[in-house]
Every structure is written in structure tokens, then in C-alpha cells.
């Protein structure tokens, strides 16, 4: 089973890049973030004519999540228990495995209200997992976490320490998910640094210079993580014209 996560930063703007990538890589499950498209305009048929089922929730200009699957969905949920944050959180059961796709808020600035809201959102997601699942369940959690967890996940940890995306408060909350039972599947297979999934548009030649962050993730509970055989980051979509500022992270599992 090949699973990928990709923040496309506007699905309609990157649709051909995405469809070409799907044709070449043929993932079994693909989780998308920042689709930025209202549901009535989601290009559902483009996926269905290629043999995929798709679930999604989105809005204009901001946010938006989707799960694309070769196998039909068994159960699907949108947002938290009260239905809120559906354009940032979507989940389904596929072949008996729970897939959770999230787009965690960016946070803006450590002194801003948006940063406090990001921490609250993370705490809410943590309790969402605790209250609805157990670490013994087969769960794969993907998405743009907007957090680099370890110093090797950013290009300059000393300079970036305390910045949004690499702030001690964010990292401390994210570590709670690890302590609960999640394994960072990419790091499991790639213990060294220098691997990134995001390069800021505003930094000239960021990709070439290695000025990146690893903020897009595939995590899994132990029962699934131990079935993972490899994980990697595909930088090729980031090299194309008019790319997303993110690139896909992929993992394979022997299910």
C-alpha cells in the first residue's frame, strides 16, 4: 500500500501537476491539503475517471482537505465531533485502516492570537485522538502539520528556534502525539537530516540552496508503522513551473 500526502496550495491551480504525478506514481491513497476550492467546484470527476474515489471538504481561497483512494471508503468523517473544522480535518476507514488527514493552522507569529489558536487546535486534535481511538488501532495520520519537530527538520535550527513552525510550544504539543503512540514513518526510515517538504516562495532559489522545512508528515500507530517498508520525499513536483511550495511525502506499507 502506497500512501502520499501533498499540500497542493490550490488544487485547481496545480491540478495538472497533481494528475500527472498520480499517473506516474499511482498511490493507493493520496491525502491533499490546502485545496482552496469550495465543494461545488471540486474536480471530483477528474479523479473518478482515473479509477479513484474521493472525499473532500473545502472553501474558497483558504484551507481544504481531501482523501483520494483506489479502494472505496468504508466510513468517513468531516471535522471534529461537532462538525467544525471540516476543511482542516477529514478521516475515513480504507481496507480496515483509519486514515486521518489534517491541515494544521500555520500560526502567523508567536505573539499573535493566531498562534494561541494553533496551540489550542493541536490540543483539540490530541484529545480527538484520545477520545475516539486507541494506540492499538491501525491508524495513519497524514498532513501538513505546519511544524518541524526536530532540529534536523529545518535548514537552520539555531536561527529558527522560536519561530512559528519550529517553536518549542508547538513541538511540545506535537511530541504528545508521539508519546500517545504515533510513529513518524518518514523519520523511521530516514534517520538523518537534510530532507524537506516545504520551501518558501519568497526565498530566492530556496530549493537549490537547501533552505527548507520538513513540515508535511505521515505518522502511524505502532501496529501499522512496523509494516512500513520505506518512506521518501519526491521533490520533482517542486521543480516544475508554477509549483506548490510543498512537495509530496510518500510511504509504503506491507499490509
Secondary structure, 3 states (H helix, E strand, C coil): CEEEEEECCCCCCCHHHHHHHHHHHCCCEEEEECCCCCHHHCCHHHHHCCCCEEEEECCCCCCCEEEEECCCCCEEEECCCCCCCCCCEEEEEECCEEEEEEECCCCCCCCCHHHHHHHHHHHHHHHHHHHHCCCCCCEEEEEECCCCCCHHHECCHHHHCCCCCCCHHHHHHHHHHHHHCEEEHHHHHCCCCCCCCECCCCCCCHHHHCCCECCEEEEEEHHHHCCEEEEEECCHHHHCCCCCCECCEEEEECC
